[in-house]
Amino acid sequence: MSKDTERALKLFIVLSRASKVILEEAHIPSNKYGLNPTEFAVLELLYHKGRQPIQKIGQKILLGSGSMTYVVDKLEKRGLLERVFCAEDKRITYMSITPEGVDLMTSIFPEHAENIESIMGSLTVEEQEIAISLIRKLGLSVKNLS
């Protein structure tokens, strides 16, 4: 095995392990409120971006349509989301966060943001900027391969 292959494999393992522990730590605040990572992602998107077509939500948080329906149904049953049917095009269904959902996110999000800042705080501001640039470059290059 070449040195380049060994280095690429090592980078892959380091990124994978770091991603796993970062994600586990990042989801602690939302877990305390009974939300799994996908449910939190849906609520967070609607909390910050407002009403969205259900298809766009799945695309933005990288979730398939079957899984998306399941997550939305669970959140709707909890009274955190509601379906809004498009009057102009019956094929489009929007999801909107309810006042209860807004209250929940208002409680969770500041703690979530502080937690993320703390997690990333082991890197200096300059290192964070470099990491953003390098990881974005890697992601875009992989996307262009397919």
Disulfide bonds with the S-S distance in Angstrom:
none
